[in-house]
C-alpha cells in the first residue's frame, strides 16, 4: 500500500490491556521509510480535539473528530485507505499539529 499525507486509513489498534485489537481510522501526517506517523480519529466527539467537518468526504461513516495524539506504525499494518481529508480539514489539522508539537 502506498499511503500519502492526509490519507484516512484503517488499521488494527490494540486495546490498552493488549488482549485484542479493533480496526480504527487514523490520518497519515507523515512517513519515514516504511513507518507512518498517524493521528487517531474517534467517533466519540468529546474525546477529540476537533471535529472533521467534512467527514463523509474523508471516507468516514459517522461524524468523527481528531485526537491530539501522534503515533508511529509500520505501513504494512494499514488495512485500507478509505479517503482523504479535504483542504479545509487539512488546514485545521496542520494548525493543530503546530500547536500540539509547539512548532
C-alpha positions in Angstrom: 0.0 0.0 0.0 1.3 3.5 -0.7 -0.1 5.9 1.9 0.2 9.7 1.5 -0.1 12.7 3.7 -3.7 13.3 4.8 -5.0 9.9 3.8 -7.6 8.4 6.1 -6.6 4.8 6.8 -7.9 1.9 8.7 -5.6 -0.2 10.9 -5.8 -2.5 13.9 -5.4 -0.7 17.2 -4.7 -2.8 20.3 -6.8 -2.2 23.4 -4.9 -0.8 26.4 -4.8 -4.3 28.1 -3.4 -5.8 24.8 -6.0 -8.6 24.9 -7.3 -7.8 21.4 -7.5 -5.3 18.6 -10.1 -3.4 16.7 -9.8 -1.8 13.3 -9.9 2.0 13.7 -9.4 5.1 11.5 -6.4 7.4 11.6 -4.9 10.1 9.4 -1.4 9.9 7.9 0.6 13.0 8.8 4.0 11.9 7.5 6.3 9.0 6.9 9.8 7.8 7.4 10.6 4.9 5.1 8.1 2.1 5.9 6.9 3.9 9.1 3.8 6.2 9.1 3.2 9.0 11.5 -0.6 9.0 12.4 -3.2 10.8 14.4 -6.2 8.8 15.5 -9.8 9.5 14.7 -12.7 8.8 17.1 -16.5 9.0 16.8 -16.6 9.8 20.5 -16.5 13.6 19.8 -16.0 14.7 23.5 -12.7 12.7 23.4 -11.4 14.5 20.4 -9.5 17.8 20.0 -11.6 19.0 17.0 -14.2 17.6 14.6 -13.6 16.6 11.0 -16.0 19.0 9.3 -16.3 17.1 6.0 -16.2 13.6 7.5 -18.2 12.0 4.6 -15.7 13.4 2.0 -12.9 11.9 4.1 -14.4 8.4 3.8 -15.8 8.2 7.4 -19.1 6.5 8.2 -20.1 8.7 11.1 -19.3 12.2 12.5 -15.8 12.0 13.9 -13.0 14.0 15.4 -9.3 14.0 15.6 -7.5 13.2 18.8 -4.4 15.1 20.0 -2.1 12.1 19.8 0.7 11.1 17.4 1.8 7.5 16.9 4.1 5.6 14.5 3.2 2.3 12.9 4.6 0.2 10.1 2.7 0.9 6.8 2.2 -2.9 6.3 -0.4 -2.7 9.2 -2.7 -0.5 7.2 -5.8 -2.5 6.1 -7.3 0.1 3.7 -7.2 3.7 2.6 -10.8 4.9 2.9 -10.4 8.6 1.8 -8.5 11.8 2.2 -9.1 14.9 4.3 -10.5 17.9 2.4 -8.3 21.1 2.1 -10.3 22.8 4.9 -9.8 19.9 7.3 -6.1 19.6 6.3 -5.6 23.3 7.1 -7.1 22.9 10.6 -5.1 19.7 11.2 -1.8 21.5 10.2 -2.6 24.3 12.6 -3.4 21.9 15.5 -0.2 19.9 14.8 1.9 23.0 15.1 0.2 23.8 18.4 0.5 20.3 19.8 4.1 20.0 18.8 4.9 23.6 19.7 6.4 24.3 16.2 
